[in-house]
Amino acid sequence: MEIMALWTSEINGALELEIMSCFEDTFATSKPANYFKWKFRDNPFGESLHILVTNKGKVIGTRVFWRLDIEGVEAYQCVDTAVLPEFQGIGLFKRTTREALGILSGKFIYNYPNALSGPAYINSGWKVVKDSTSIKVNLTNLMLERAPVISWTGEALRWRFEKSPEAVYYAVKKDNFQYLFSEKRKNLFSLLCRTGLELELKTINPLICFSYDNCSRGLAFFSKLPYMSKGAGKHKLHTYLFDMA
């Protein structure tokens, strides 16, 4: 069994197919055909770090530290972690994490773990992000007041929200801003952020909305696992950074 670390540009087409096959077999799901290209190859922020585990030449585990910067600071989000069922429970999660942290030493890394991986991150020294443990609901007009401003370039915004092959995003237009939303369930929208740039998104007008963001204001009605971070610096982690997690 071998663990190797590759940057996106080092992954050829054949290996890309193996990585996606491992992910899809692990979760019994399928991703859009252009998912890998969109998420990693076309990423305007730069290259992502892929930690792969192979056994007899076959990819049996994969996890990615997705390049997604915060306020101009180089940063990575842990995404797309998968280990084939027959190889789970033998410590690959910890070993791949250690490998990545060694390479990304001093970089800011953040994550929104699931119920299984959350305790493992805490035991490995990750820090819980303050006030990131509840979902809030409020009248949309009141929620908009505290929507975080996303300072990405137009290229990055279009890549992330217009061109996503996996999710559809929406907008509310008000006071020279576009407020960006994702639809978590039918006609139930979650507020992500606002931008002064114009994106080609379908407009909506919800009476109420939800927010996962730690700066939002509303009635907290559901607890969730907290965001976690590791590495240099302190940065505000907003909803749009975790929407794909």
Backbone torsions as a table, in degrees:
resi	resn	phi	psi	omega
1	MET	NA	132.4	-174.9
2	GLU	-129.1	140.3	174.7
3	ILE	-110.4	128.9	178.3
4	MET	-134.7	151.4	-179.3
5	ALA	-116.1	127.2	-179.5
6	LEU	-133.2	142.8	170.2
7	TRP	-83.3	159.0	-173.5
8	THR	-52.6	-41.9	-177.2
9	SER	-66.4	-15.6	179.9
10	GLU	-89.4	-1.4	-177.9
11	ILE	-99.6	118.7	179.5
12	ASN	-86.8	178.4	-175.0
13	GLY	-62.4	-39.1	-179.2
14	ALA	-65.8	-42.9	179.9
15	LEU	-68.5	-35.8	175.5
16	GLU	-56.9	-44.4	179.4
17	LEU	-63.1	-38.5	177.8
18	GLU	-64.6	-41.9	179.4
19	ILE	-61.9	-47.4	-179.3
20	MET	-66.4	-35.6	177.6
21	SER	-64.1	-41.2	177.8
22	CYS	-61.3	-46.0	-179.6
23	PHE	-63.0	-46.4	-176.1
24	GLU	-69.2	-36.2	177.4
25	ASP	-69.3	-35.3	179.8
26	THR	-64.3	-42.6	-173.6
27	PHE	-107.3	6.5	179.3
28	ALA	49.3	49.2	-179.2
29	THR	-141.3	171.9	176.8
30	SER	-131.4	145.7	178.3
31	LYS	-104.9	157.4	174.6
32	PRO	-56.8	150.8	-175.4
33	ALA	-58.7	-32.5	-177.6
34	ASN	-98.8	16.9	-176.3
35	TYR	-58.8	-52.4	-176.1
36	PHE	-63.1	-43.9	179.8
37	LYS	-60.5	-48.2	-178.8
38	TRP	-63.3	-50.3	-170.1
39	LYS	-72.3	-36.0	-172.9
40	PHE	-114.6	-48.9	-176.0
41	ARG	-71.7	-35.7	-177.9
42	ASP	-92.3	3.6	-175.8
43	ASN	-60.9	114.5	-177.6
44	PRO	-70.0	-14.6	-179.3
45	PHE	-79.9	-22.2	-179.9
46	GLY	133.5	-166.8	-174.0
47	GLU	-82.9	146.2	175.7
48	SER	-98.6	158.5	179.8
49	LEU	-102.2	123.6	-178.7
50	HIS	-109.1	122.8	175.8
51	ILE	-103.8	117.2	-175.8
52	LEU	-114.9	143.4	173.9
53	VAL	-116.7	126.7	179.3
54	THR	-119.0	150.2	175.9
55	ASN	-136.8	117.6	-176.8
56	LYS	54.9	39.3	176.2
57	GLY	82.3	1.0	-179.1
58	LYS	-108.8	137.7	177.1
59	VAL	-72.6	117.8	-179.2
60	ILE	-115.7	-5.3	177.8
61	GLY	-155.5	144.7	179.8
62	THR	-151.9	142.8	169.4
63	ARG	-150.9	148.2	-173.9
64	VAL	-123.8	139.8	170.1
65	PHE	-104.8	96.7	-169.3
66	TRP	-77.3	123.2	178.6
67	ARG	-68.8	115.7	179.8
68	LEU	-152.8	91.9	-168.5
69	ASP	-70.1	157.3	178.7
70	ILE	-120.7	116.3	175.4
71	GLU	51.4	42.6	177.9
72	GLY	79.4	1.8	-179.9
73	VAL	-97.5	131.0	178.5
74	GLU	-58.7	124.4	-175.9
75	ALA	-149.3	158.4	-176.1
76	TYR	-136.6	139.7	176.2
77	GLN	-111.5	135.5	177.1
78	CYS	-74.5	122.0	-178.5
79	VAL	-141.6	167.2	167.7
80	ASP	50.9	47.7	176.5
81	THR	-84.8	127.6	-179.2
82	ALA	-148.6	137.8	172.4
83	VAL	-135.5	129.0	179.9
84	LEU	-55.4	140.3	-173.2
85	PRO	-49.7	-39.7	-176.5
86	GLU	-71.1	-8.9	179.6
87	PHE	-114.7	9.3	178.9
88	GLN	-80.5	154.0	177.1
89	GLY	82.0	16.2	-179.9
90	ILE	-119.8	18.6	172.2
91	GLY	89.2	13.6	-178.7
92	LEU	-68.7	-32.0	178.2
93	PHE	-58.6	-49.1	-178.1
94	LYS	-67.1	-40.6	-177.4
95	ARG	-68.2	-41.1	179.3
96	THR	-70.2	-34.5	176.3
97	THR	-63.4	-45.3	-179.8
98	ARG	-61.9	-39.3	179.6
99	GLU	-62.6	-46.1	-178.0
100	ALA	-67.0	-42.5	-178.0
101	LEU	-65.0	-31.0	176.1
102	GLY	-65.8	-39.3	-179.5
103	ILE	-74.3	-38.1	-176.6
104	LEU	-97.2	24.5	-178.4
105	SER	-53.1	128.0	179.3
106	GLY	88.1	-11.4	177.2
107	LYS	-85.0	158.3	178.5
108	PHE	-87.9	127.2	-177.9
109	ILE	-126.8	136.8	-178.6
110	TYR	-139.0	163.9	-168.6
111	ASN	-161.0	154.9	173.1
112	TYR	-127.9	86.3	-169.6
113	PRO	-74.8	163.8	173.1
114	ASN	-92.5	-179.2	-173.8
115	ALA	-63.2	-29.2	-178.5
116	LEU	-79.1	-40.8	-174.3
117	SER	-89.1	-19.2	-177.6
118	GLY	-52.0	-54.6	-179.9
119	PRO	-59.9	-34.5	179.9
120	ALA	-65.0	-38.0	177.8
121	TYR	-65.0	-45.1	-179.6
122	ILE	-61.0	-41.8	179.2
123	ASN	-66.2	-20.7	179.5
124	SER	-92.9	6.8	174.4
125	GLY	96.4	8.7	176.6
126	TRP	-72.2	152.8	-177.6
127	LYS	-107.6	139.0	176.4
128	VAL	-75.8	133.7	177.3
129	VAL	-77.5	127.8	-174.9
130	LYS	-59.0	139.3	173.9
131	ASP	59.0	38.9	-179.6
132	SER	-120.6	33.3	-170.8
133	THR	-117.3	16.4	179.3
134	SER	-145.5	156.2	173.7
135	ILE	-103.9	136.1	-176.3
136	LYS	-115.2	150.7	175.7
137	VAL	-127.4	144.4	-179.5
138	ASN	-163.7	169.2	170.4
139	LEU	-59.8	137.0	-174.7
140	THR	-56.6	-43.8	-178.3
141	ASN	-60.1	-34.8	178.6
142	LEU	-76.4	-34.2	179.7
143	MET	-68.6	-33.9	-177.3
144	LEU	-61.9	-29.8	-174.7
145	GLU	-57.3	-30.0	-175.8
146	ARG	-115.1	17.3	177.6
147	ALA	-63.1	132.2	179.8
148	PRO	-68.0	144.3	176.2
149	VAL	-84.5	125.6	177.9
150	ILE	-93.4	124.8	-171.0
151	SER	-101.6	18.8	179.5
152	TRP	-68.0	162.3	175.2
153	THR	-71.7	165.1	176.3
154	GLY	-59.4	-38.4	178.2
155	GLU	-59.5	-45.8	-178.5
156	ALA	-67.3	-40.2	180.0
157	LEU	-65.2	-43.2	179.3
158	ARG	-65.1	-42.5	177.0
159	TRP	-57.8	-47.4	-172.2
160	ARG	-74.8	-41.0	-170.1
161	PHE	-110.1	-33.4	179.6
162	GLU	-83.6	-38.9	-169.7
163	LYS	-98.5	-0.2	-178.7
164	SER	-56.8	126.8	178.9
165	PRO	-84.5	-4.6	-172.0
166	GLU	-112.0	-26.5	-176.1
167	ALA	-133.8	151.2	176.2
168	VAL	-108.1	133.3	-179.0
169	TYR	-114.6	156.2	-174.2
170	TYR	-131.3	169.1	-178.6
171	ALA	-140.2	145.4	166.0
172	VAL	-111.5	127.8	-179.5
173	LYS	-100.2	125.6	-179.4
174	LYS	-160.4	133.2	173.1
175	ASP	52.0	48.7	176.5
176	ASN	66.4	15.6	175.8
177	PHE	-120.5	153.2	163.8
178	GLN	-106.9	125.9	176.4
179	TYR	-99.2	123.1	-171.9
180	LEU	-95.2	138.1	-176.8
181	PHE	-132.3	152.2	166.3
182	SER	-116.3	154.1	-179.7
183	GLU	-100.6	107.2	-177.2
184	LYS	-77.7	-38.9	171.9
185	ARG	-140.8	171.4	-175.5
186	LYS	-56.8	120.1	178.8
187	ASN	63.8	18.1	174.1
188	LEU	-117.8	109.9	-170.5
189	PHE	-109.7	144.5	178.0
190	SER	-112.9	127.5	179.5
191	LEU	-76.7	131.3	-178.4
192	LEU	-105.3	-51.0	-172.8
193	CYS	-175.0	-176.6	174.5
194	ARG	-135.9	154.7	179.7
195	THR	-145.6	149.7	175.9
196	GLY	-86.1	-4.5	178.6
197	LEU	-87.5	155.6	-177.9
198	GLU	-96.5	120.8	176.7
199	LEU	-112.2	151.1	179.6
200	GLU	-87.6	81.2	-179.3
201	LEU	-125.1	150.8	177.2
202	LYS	-66.0	133.0	-179.4
203	THR	-87.5	147.2	179.6
204	ILE	-133.5	171.0	179.0
205	ASN	-146.8	65.0	-177.3
206	PRO	-74.5	141.8	178.0
207	LEU	-70.3	-42.5	177.2
208	ILE	-125.0	161.3	175.4
209	CYS	-151.4	172.7	-179.1
210	PHE	-115.1	164.0	174.8
211	SER	-151.6	137.1	173.8
212	TYR	-94.0	-3.0	-170.2
213	ASP	-76.4	141.6	-177.1
214	ASN	-75.7	-7.0	177.1
215	CYS	-101.7	-0.7	-178.7
216	SER	-74.6	161.5	-178.0
217	ARG	-127.9	127.0	-179.6
218	GLY	173.0	-169.0	-179.9
219	LEU	-84.2	115.9	177.7
220	ALA	-75.6	122.1	-174.6
221	PHE	-126.9	-4.9	-177.9
222	PHE	-152.7	127.4	177.7
223	SER	-86.0	146.4	178.2
224	LYS	-137.4	170.5	176.1
225	LEU	-65.8	143.9	-177.9
226	PRO	-76.8	158.4	168.3
227	TYR	-69.4	153.8	177.8
228	MET	-134.2	154.6	-179.2
229	SER	-144.2	158.2	178.2
230	LYS	-152.6	140.3	177.5
231	GLY	119.9	-173.4	-174.0
232	ALA	-75.2	147.1	171.8
233	GLY	87.0	160.7	176.0
234	LYS	-122.4	124.9	-176.1
235	HIS	-136.1	148.5	176.3
236	LYS	-77.1	126.7	-179.5
237	LEU	-101.7	114.9	-175.8
238	HIS	-105.3	166.1	-173.6
239	THR	-53.0	-42.9	-173.8
240	TYR	-63.1	-22.1	179.0
241	LEU	-72.6	-23.7	-175.1
242	PHE	-112.8	3.7	-173.1
243	ASP	-62.5	-28.4	-179.1
244	MET	-88.9	-8.2	-172.8
245	ALA	-68.6	NA	NA
